[in-house]
């Protein structure tokens, strides 16, 4: 039973940040598209702002890997 809890914890560790990242990137992407329509010189800044939420998924993956290594 303990292995099932660890697997569930690992799934939550990667699933919840993935959902939060998807929501954040949808908001940032919509705002970024509007910004680029008016100021195309801000392309680099928008790319960085879209990439920042991805760190949540990467960290969630690291935590999930650490949890699964406990199996």
Beta strands, then each sheet from edge to edge (+ up, - down):
end
